[in-house]
């Protein structure tokens, strides 16, 4: 794999993360296919990306020609076989549930060419748990983008004990090609670096809120004013999606068995009520009254 070159990329999952990762790859000059089992999700993804790219053109961050070239590099399909069949690199960006991701990796291993690298955009799940479902653990890694990928300039590239050096270096080179700063972590740990730091802050913020020490708005205000974070932990949960926060907590609790990692009841209630944050118009904050 020392002379391995990436030409075609498959991105699995057309949610906000997957669609923007696919756009980054297309902007980087790669023939990119975005796959999702839901045709409506693909339609919405294309519409959202065209809106963002039109805004970039209007702001002169991109020329009309560059936008058109990027979209000529990008295709959409409900068929994983069509997306992965000739891919050199596959990036999984589906829900943060181990069983779902393992199922995707098992299918990717069956469908993608033997030389292809399989990467997960998981924010918490280490790639060794996914590599077990494949016959190519040396070609599996984490490639963790941050939300929103079209804005955030960082990617955690994470190796397991079985990830080859060649896989790591190809993944780091991919980061350069799509104009993102890759940071290579040679030892895997659930949550990696950024989310472990954010998770510690989030866990304490949730505890302070649960105990009635401060309201969520007050906690956010203190974090922004005193710690100079751009947004507070509750605003960040609304931005990321409270359902994603819940899934991450559930996964961590499943791994550790520590009651401190179990999602709080009020987080579960918000998920059950469909109050998932910005994407549904309401989370901790109400966005339905905010003029965009």
Secondary structure by P-SEA (a helix, b strand, c coil): cccccccbbbbccccaaaaaaaaaaaaaccbbbbbbccaaaaaaaaaaaaaaaaaaaaaccccaaaaaaaaaacccccccccccccccbbbbbccccaaaaaaaaaaaaacccccbbbbbcccccccccccccccccccbbbbccccccccccbbbbcccccccaaaaaaaaaaaaaabbbbbbbccccccccaaaaaaaaaaaaaaaaaaccccaaaaaaaaaacccccccaaaaaaaacaaaaaaaaaaaaaacccccccccaaaaaaaaaccccccccccccccccccc
